[in-house]
Amino acid sequence: MIIINQNRTEVFNFNGIYRLFIDEWFWDNSSKEPDCFYIRAEKNNGDVFCNILGEYKTEEKAKEVLTEMCFCHNDEMYRMPKE
């Protein structure tokens, strides 16, 4: 599966991802707003840097999107939805 991030600026091959997870907001330069929830992708190459795929105002929305991603077929492209 190919995943396009929320800003439509990066493309990820799901085969290269070790895990997808929801992470709470923390202070860094990549966040647009405080008190949000990220969907992050961790690569399976041992790199500790996790890419941000999407940012959502509520944990419920982030969980909904993450669940949606799980039901996407391997030969499909998944575009991260905006809020």
Secondary structure, DSSP 4 states (H G I P E B T S, - for coil): -EEE-TTS--EEEGGGEEEEEEEE--SSTT-SSSS-EEEEEEETTS---EEEEEEESSHHHHHHHHHHHHTS-TTSEEEPPP-
